[in-house]
Amino acid sequence: MFSHYIDLSWRSFKRTPLVSVLMVMAIAIGIGVTMTSLSVYHMMSMDPIPNKSNKLFAVQLQIMDEVETWFSSDNVPYQLTYRDTEHLLNADLPYKRAALMKTGFSVHLNSDKIKPFLETARVTSRDAFEMFNLSFLHGAAWSLEQEQNAAPVAVISESMSKKLFGTENSVGETLYLDDLSMRVVGVIQDWQVHVKYYDLNNGPFNDPEKIFIPFSLIKAHEINTWGNTNGWKHETVKTFSDKLNSEKVWLQFWIQLDSAAEKQAFGDYLTNYITEQQSHGRFNRKEPEYKLRDVNQWIAYMEVVNEDNKIMVALSFMFLAVCLANILGLLLAKFLRRAPEVGVRRALGASKRQVFYQHIVEVGMLGLFGGVLGILVAQLGLLGIRQSYSYYESLANMDISMLMTAPIIAISACIIAGIYPAWLVCRTTPSTYLKTQ
C-alpha cells in the first residue's frame, strides 16, 4: 500500500509541477538557513575529545584576597601563576599533567631557502601529547631529562614539517625560532580540533598550534606569552624574574584524573598546597578554594557557546516556521482542489484513514525532496561563512549527523504542516461530489 501511495504522490507532483516546485523550494530555503546555523552551533557545542572529556580537568586556584574582580563568573582566576604551575608540574604525583602557554616566533631555517614567517607556538610539558591524543608520525616527545634541562628541542606538525623541510619526516632537522636553534625530535599528525578546549581564553576557534616546545624553556630563555595576562593587585614587575615570581596569572594547567578517587585525592593535595602557601602570606582566604572542571564543564564555564549562538538557532527555526506557514496555504489549496477526486475514491470504498495516509505520504515526499535540496543550500551558506570569516573555518561544516538531521527535520516539519490539510480533505463527503457529476 505504501508503494501505491508513493505512486499517487508522484502523479500528484506531475499534475501540479509549479506548486510542487514552489513548496520544495520553500522547504529547501527554510532547511538551508536552519541547518547553516544549527551546524555551526553543533560544531561549537560538540565534545572535542569524547573518549577523555570526563578525565581531563582544568585546574583553577583562588589566589586572590577577599576582593571583587572581573576575572570570571565565580570570581576564580581561569589561569595560574608561574610559581603555582611550576610547583604542580614538578610535584611528586602519579597523574599525567600538562602546563601550557601560547607564544610565537619568527620561524626560519637561517638560510635563504625559506622566507621567515611569524607562527604561534605552544609551550607545554611532555605529557600533553598523550593527554590530548596527539599522534606521532615520526619520532616522539622530548624526554624527561630534556624537559628538566631545558633542551632546545621541538615537536612540529606534519604540515609544518612539509612547509619547512619539504618532507613529512624531519626528525633530526634544525629550525630557528627567532634566534633559538631547535632540533626536531618528533612530528605529529596535524591536530584536528574544532574547539581549542585546552586554552579557551586565547581564541577558542583559532587553529591549533603546529610547533611545541618544552615548558622549561620559558625560564631558561625568558619566553613571553602571546596570550592573556591578568593581575588582581598592584605589583612592581620590572624584570622577567619579577613576572615569574608575581601573582599574575598567564598559564593554563590540565591534569588527567581517571577516577573519582583520583579526583578526590588531587583535590586534597590542592587543599594542602593552598594551606601551606597561606603560611607564606599567599592565598589569603578563610577557606582554601580551587576548581576542577572537565572538558565539557570548562567549555560551558567559559561560555564558548553563548546566548547569541542560541538566538541565531532560534531565529533560523522561526524562519523555517514562516516557510511552513506558506507551504500550509499551498497544501490547503492543492488538497481541497482535489476534493471531487477524493469524493469519488471514498464512494468506491477508500476509507478516511487511507485518504489521510495518502496525503501524509505526499507531504513527506515533499519534505524529503526539500531536505535534500536544503542540504545543498546549507552547504552554500556554510561556504559563504568560511569565505567571510576564517575564524569559523573549522566550524562551518556539516558532519554526518547534521547531513542525516536535515531530511529528518524537513520531513517532520512538512508532515506537521500537512496534518490539517490532509485531515480536512479526508473528511470529504462523497455524496456531495457525486451529485454534482
C-alpha positions as CSV (number, residue, x, y, z in Angstrom):
1,M,0.0,0.0,0.0
2,F,2.9,2.4,0.8
3,S,4.3,2.0,-2.7
4,H,0.8,2.8,-4.1
5,Y,0.7,6.0,-2.0
6,I,4.2,7.0,-3.4
7,D,2.9,6.4,-6.9
8,L,-0.1,8.5,-6.3
9,S,2.1,11.3,-4.8
10,W,4.4,11.3,-7.8
11,R,1.4,11.6,-10.1
12,S,0.1,14.5,-8.0
13,F,3.5,16.2,-8.3
14,K,3.4,15.9,-12.1
15,R,-0.1,17.3,-12.3
16,T,0.8,20.4,-10.4
17,P,4.5,20.9,-11.1
18,L,4.7,24.6,-10.4
19,V,3.0,24.4,-7.0
20,S,5.2,21.4,-6.1
21,V,8.4,23.1,-7.1
22,L,7.4,26.2,-5.1
23,M,6.8,24.1,-2.0
24,V,10.0,22.2,-2.4
25,M,12.0,25.5,-2.8
26,A,10.3,26.9,0.3
27,I,11.2,23.9,2.3
28,A,14.8,23.9,0.9
29,I,15.4,27.5,1.8
30,G,14.0,27.1,5.3
31,I,16.0,23.9,5.9
32,G,19.1,25.5,4.3
33,V,19.0,28.5,6.7
34,T,18.2,26.4,9.7
35,M,20.9,23.8,9.0
36,T,23.5,26.5,8.4
37,S,23.1,28.0,11.9
38,L,22.4,24.6,13.5
39,S,25.6,23.1,12.0
40,V,27.7,25.9,13.4
41,Y,26.1,25.6,16.8
42,H,26.5,21.8,16.7
43,M,30.2,22.1,16.0
44,M,30.7,24.7,18.7
45,S,29.0,22.6,21.4
46,M,30.3,19.2,20.3
47,D,32.5,17.3,22.7
48,P,36.1,17.9,21.3
49,I,37.7,14.8,22.9
50,P,34.8,12.4,23.7
51,N,36.9,9.5,24.9
52,K,38.7,11.6,27.6
53,S,36.5,14.6,28.2
54,N,35.5,13.4,31.6
55,K,39.1,12.6,32.7
56,L,40.8,15.8,31.7
57,F,40.5,18.7,34.2
58,A,41.4,22.3,34.0
59,V,42.9,23.5,37.3
60,Q,41.9,26.8,38.9
61,L,43.3,28.2,42.2
62,Q,41.8,31.0,44.2
63,I,44.9,33.1,44.8
64,M,43.1,36.5,45.4
65,D,42.3,38.2,48.7
66,E,38.7,39.0,49.7
67,V,38.1,41.4,46.8
68,E,35.8,41.7,43.9
69,T,37.2,41.3,40.5
70,W,36.2,40.8,36.9
71,F,38.2,37.6,36.3
72,S,35.3,35.1,35.9
73,S,31.7,34.4,36.8
74,D,32.6,32.8,40.1
75,N,35.5,35.1,40.9
76,V,38.2,32.4,40.4
77,P,41.1,33.2,38.0
78,Y,40.9,30.9,35.0
79,Q,44.7,30.8,34.7
80,L,47.6,30.1,37.1
81,T,50.7,31.9,38.2
82,Y,54.1,30.6,37.1
83,R,55.1,29.6,40.6
84,D,51.9,27.5,41.1
85,T,52.2,26.0,37.7
86,E,55.8,25.0,38.2
87,H,55.1,23.5,41.6
88,L,52.2,21.4,40.3
89,L,54.1,20.3,37.3
90,N,57.1,19.1,39.3
91,A,55.2,17.7,42.3
92,D,55.6,14.1,43.1
93,L,52.2,13.0,41.9
94,P,51.2,9.9,39.9
95,Y,49.0,11.8,37.4
96,K,49.7,12.9,33.9
97,R,49.6,16.7,33.7
98,A,50.3,19.5,31.2
99,A,51.3,23.1,31.7
100,L,50.5,25.3,28.7
101,M,51.3,28.7,27.3
102,K,50.6,30.4,24.0
103,T,53.6,32.1,22.4
104,G,55.1,32.8,19.0
105,F,58.2,33.3,17.0
106,S,59.7,34.3,13.7
107,V,60.3,30.8,12.2
108,H,63.1,30.3,9.7
109,L,65.9,27.9,8.8
110,N,68.7,30.5,9.0
111,S,69.1,30.3,5.2
112,D,67.5,31.7,2.0
113,K,65.6,28.5,1.4
114,I,62.5,29.5,3.4
115,K,61.3,33.1,3.9
116,P,60.9,33.8,7.7
117,F,57.3,33.9,8.9
118,L,55.5,34.5,12.2
119,E,53.9,31.5,13.7
120,T,52.2,30.8,17.0
121,A,53.6,28.1,19.2
122,R,52.6,26.1,22.2
123,V,54.9,25.8,25.2
124,T,53.9,22.7,27.1
125,S,55.1,19.7,29.0
126,R,55.7,16.2,27.6
127,D,52.6,14.6,29.0
128,A,50.4,16.9,26.9
129,F,50.9,14.8,23.7
130,E,49.4,11.7,25.3
131,M,46.8,13.5,27.3
132,F,45.3,15.3,24.3
133,N,45.6,12.3,21.9
134,L,48.2,13.7,19.6
135,S,49.5,11.1,17.2
136,F,53.2,10.9,16.4
137,L,54.1,10.0,12.8
138,H,57.8,10.1,13.4
139,G,60.0,10.4,16.5
140,A,58.5,11.1,19.9
141,A,58.0,13.7,22.6
142,W,61.1,15.1,24.2
143,S,62.4,13.1,27.2
144,L,62.0,13.9,30.8
145,E,65.7,14.7,31.0
146,Q,65.5,17.1,28.1
147,E,62.5,18.8,29.7
148,Q,64.3,19.2,33.0
149,N,67.4,20.6,31.3
150,A,65.5,23.0,29.0
151,A,66.9,21.3,25.9
152,P,66.4,23.2,22.7
153,V,64.1,20.6,21.1
154,A,60.7,20.9,19.4
155,V,57.8,18.8,18.1
156,I,56.2,20.0,14.9
157,S,53.1,19.1,12.9
158,E,53.1,17.2,9.7
159,S,52.1,20.3,7.7
160,M,54.8,22.4,9.3
161,S,57.4,19.8,8.5
162,K,56.4,19.8,4.9
163,K,56.4,23.6,4.8
164,L,59.9,23.9,6.3
165,F,61.7,20.8,5.1
166,G,59.6,19.5,2.2
167,T,59.2,16.2,3.9
168,E,56.9,14.5,6.4
169,N,59.8,13.1,8.4
170,S,62.0,15.9,9.6
171,V,63.3,14.3,12.9
172,G,66.8,15.5,13.5
173,E,66.5,18.6,11.4
174,T,67.1,22.1,12.8
175,L,64.7,25.1,12.7
176,Y,65.1,28.5,14.3
177,L,62.6,30.3,16.5
178,D,63.8,33.9,16.5
179,D,67.4,33.3,17.4
180,L,66.8,29.9,19.2
181,S,68.2,26.9,17.3
182,M,65.8,24.0,17.9
183,R,66.2,20.3,16.9
184,V,63.1,18.5,15.8
185,V,62.5,15.3,17.9
186,G,59.0,14.4,16.7
187,V,56.4,15.0,14.0
188,I,52.8,14.7,14.9
189,Q,49.7,14.4,12.7
190,D,48.0,17.8,12.3
191,W,45.9,18.4,15.3
192,Q,42.3,18.5,14.2
193,V,40.1,20.0,17.0
194,H,37.2,22.3,16.4
195,V,37.4,24.0,19.8
196,K,40.7,24.7,21.5
197,Y,39.4,23.5,24.8
198,Y,42.9,23.5,26.3
199,D,43.2,27.3,26.0
200,L,39.7,28.9,25.6
201,N,40.8,32.3,26.8
202,N,43.1,32.8,23.8
203,G,40.7,32.2,20.9
204,P,38.6,29.0,21.3
205,F,38.1,28.6,17.5
206,N,41.6,29.5,16.3
207,D,43.7,26.8,14.6
208,P,45.7,24.6,17.0
209,E,49.4,25.4,17.1
210,K,51.9,23.5,14.9
211,I,55.0,24.0,17.0
212,F,55.5,22.6,20.5
213,I,58.5,23.3,22.8
214,P,59.3,22.3,26.4
215,F,57.8,24.3,29.3
216,S,61.2,24.7,30.9
217,L,62.3,27.0,28.1
218,I,60.1,29.8,29.5
219,K,62.5,30.4,32.4
220,A,65.7,29.5,30.5
221,H,65.1,31.8,27.6
222,E,62.6,34.3,29.1
223,I,59.9,33.4,26.6
224,N,56.9,35.7,26.9
225,T,53.3,34.8,26.4
226,W,51.3,35.7,23.3
227,G,48.1,35.2,25.3
228,N,46.3,36.9,28.1
229,T,48.0,38.0,31.3
230,N,45.8,39.2,34.2
231,G,46.6,40.6,37.6
232,W,44.5,41.3,40.7
233,K,46.7,43.6,42.7
234,H,49.4,46.2,42.2
235,E,52.9,44.7,41.7
236,T,56.1,46.2,40.5
237,V,57.2,44.0,37.6
238,K,60.5,45.3,36.0
239,T,62.2,42.1,35.0
240,F,61.2,38.7,33.7
241,S,62.1,37.2,37.0
242,D,59.7,39.6,38.7
243,K,56.9,38.3,36.5
244,L,57.8,34.6,37.3
245,N,57.5,35.4,41.0
246,S,54.5,37.6,40.8
247,E,50.8,36.9,41.3
248,K,49.9,37.5,37.7
249,V,48.1,34.6,36.0
250,W,49.0,33.7,32.5
251,L,49.4,29.9,32.2
252,Q,47.0,27.0,31.8
253,F,47.2,23.7,33.6
254,W,45.5,20.4,32.9
255,I,45.6,17.1,34.7
256,Q,44.3,13.7,33.9
257,L,42.3,12.0,36.6
258,D,40.9,8.6,35.6
259,S,38.5,8.1,38.6
260,A,36.5,9.9,41.3
261,A,39.0,8.6,43.8
262,E,41.9,10.2,41.9
263,K,40.0,13.5,41.6
264,Q,39.3,13.5,45.4
265,A,43.0,12.7,46.2
266,F,44.2,15.5,43.9
267,G,41.7,17.9,45.4
268,D,43.0,17.1,48.9
269,Y,46.5,17.7,47.6
270,L,45.5,21.2,46.3
271,T,43.8,22.0,49.6
272,N,47.0,21.1,51.5
273,Y,49.1,23.1,49.0
274,I,46.9,26.2,49.4
275,T,47.1,25.8,53.2
276,E,50.9,25.5,53.1
277,Q,51.1,28.6,50.9
278,Q,48.9,30.6,53.3
279,S,51.7,30.3,55.9
280,H,53.9,32.2,53.3
281,G,51.4,35.1,53.0
282,R,49.6,33.9,49.9
283,F,46.0,32.7,49.3
284,N,44.6,35.0,52.0
285,R,41.1,33.5,52.0
286,K,39.4,32.0,55.0
287,E,39.0,28.7,53.3
288,P,41.1,27.1,50.6
289,E,39.3,27.3,47.2
290,Y,40.1,25.5,44.0
291,K,38.1,24.3,40.9
292,L,38.5,21.2,38.8
293,R,36.4,21.3,35.7
294,D,36.4,18.6,33.0
295,V,36.4,19.5,29.3
296,N,32.7,20.0,28.7
297,Q,32.3,21.8,32.1
298,W,35.2,24.0,31.1
299,I,33.6,24.8,27.7
300,A,30.3,25.7,29.4
301,Y,32.1,27.7,32.1
302,M,34.0,29.8,29.6
303,E,30.7,30.3,27.6
304,V,32.1,29.2,24.3
305,V,28.5,28.7,23.1
306,N,26.9,32.0,24.2
307,E,23.4,33.3,24.1
308,D,23.9,34.9,20.6
309,N,24.5,31.5,19.1
310,K,21.4,30.1,20.7
311,I,19.4,33.1,19.5
312,M,20.6,32.6,15.9
313,V,19.4,28.9,16.0
314,A,16.0,30.0,17.4
315,L,15.7,32.7,14.7
316,S,16.5,30.2,12.0
317,F,13.8,27.8,13.2
318,M,11.4,30.8,13.2
319,F,12.3,31.4,9.6
320,L,11.6,27.7,8.9
321,A,8.2,28.1,10.6
322,V,7.4,31.0,8.2
323,C,8.3,28.8,5.2
324,L,6.0,26.1,6.6
325,A,3.1,28.6,7.0
326,N,3.4,29.4,3.3
327,I,3.5,25.7,2.5
328,L,0.4,25.1,4.6
329,G,-1.5,27.6,2.5
330,L,-0.4,25.9,-0.7
331,L,-1.3,22.4,0.6
332,L,-4.7,23.6,1.6
333,A,-5.4,25.0,-1.9
334,K,-4.0,21.9,-3.6
335,F,-5.7,19.3,-1.4
336,L,-9.1,21.0,-1.4
337,R,-9.0,21.4,-5.1
338,R,-8.7,17.6,-5.3
339,A,-11.8,17.1,-3.1
340,P,-14.0,15.8,-6.0
341,E,-11.4,13.2,-6.8
342,V,-11.3,12.2,-3.2
343,G,-15.1,12.0,-3.0
344,V,-15.1,9.5,-5.9
345,R,-12.4,7.4,-4.2
346,R,-14.4,7.5,-0.9
347,A,-17.5,6.3,-2.8
348,L,-15.5,3.5,-4.4
349,G,-14.6,2.2,-0.9
350,A,-11.5,4.1,0.2
351,S,-11.5,4.9,4.0
352,K,-10.8,8.2,5.6
353,R,-7.6,6.6,7.1
354,Q,-6.4,5.6,3.6
355,V,-7.0,9.0,2.2
356,F,-5.3,10.7,5.2
357,Y,-2.2,8.4,4.9
358,Q,-2.0,9.0,1.1
359,H,-1.8,12.8,1.6
360,I,0.7,12.4,4.6
361,V,2.9,10.3,2.3
362,E,2.7,13.1,-0.3
363,V,3.8,15.8,2.1
364,G,6.5,13.5,3.4
365,M,7.9,13.2,-0.1
366,L,7.9,17.0,-0.4
367,G,9.9,17.1,2.8
368,L,12.4,14.6,1.5
369,F,13.0,16.5,-1.7
370,G,13.1,19.8,0.2
371,G,15.5,18.3,2.8
372,V,18.0,17.0,0.2
373,L,17.9,20.3,-1.7
374,G,18.2,22.1,1.7
375,I,21.5,20.4,2.3
376,L,22.9,22.0,-0.8
377,V,21.6,25.4,0.2
378,A,23.1,24.9,3.7
379,Q,26.5,23.9,2.1
380,L,26.4,27.2,0.1
381,G,25.7,29.1,3.4
382,L,28.5,27.4,5.2
383,L,30.8,28.0,2.3
384,G,29.9,31.7,2.5
385,I,30.7,31.7,6.2
386,R,34.1,30.1,5.7
387,Q,35.0,32.5,3.0
388,S,33.9,35.6,5.0
389,Y,35.2,34.5,8.4
390,S,38.4,32.4,8.6
391,Y,37.7,32.2,12.3
392,Y,34.9,29.7,11.5
393,E,36.9,27.6,9.1
394,S,36.7,24.5,11.3
395,L,33.1,25.2,12.5
396,A,31.2,26.0,9.3
397,N,30.9,22.3,8.2
398,M,28.3,19.6,8.3
399,D,29.2,16.3,9.8
400,I,27.3,13.1,9.1
401,S,24.8,13.7,12.0
402,M,23.8,17.0,10.5
403,L,23.5,15.5,7.0
404,M,21.1,13.0,8.4
405,T,19.3,15.5,10.5
406,A,18.4,17.8,7.6
407,P,15.9,15.5,5.8
408,I,14.5,14.3,9.1
409,I,13.7,17.9,10.2
410,A,12.3,18.6,6.7
411,I,10.1,15.5,6.6
412,S,8.9,16.0,10.2
413,A,8.1,19.7,9.6
414,C,6.2,19.0,6.4
415,I,4.2,16.3,8.0
416,I,3.2,18.7,10.8
417,A,2.2,21.3,8.2
418,G,0.3,18.7,6.2
419,I,-1.7,17.2,9.0
420,Y,-4.5,19.7,8.9
421,P,-4.9,19.9,5.1
422,A,-4.8,16.0,5.0
423,W,-7.4,15.8,7.8
424,L,-9.6,18.3,6.1
425,V,-9.7,16.6,2.7
426,C,-10.2,13.1,4.2
427,R,-13.5,14.3,5.7
428,T,-14.9,14.9,2.3
429,T,-18.5,13.7,2.0
430,P,-18.7,11.5,-1.2
431,S,-22.4,12.3,-1.8
432,T,-21.7,16.0,-2.2
433,Y,-19.5,15.5,-5.2
434,L,-21.3,12.5,-6.7
435,K,-24.5,14.7,-7.0
436,T,-22.5,17.3,-8.9
437,Q,-21.2,14.9,-11.5
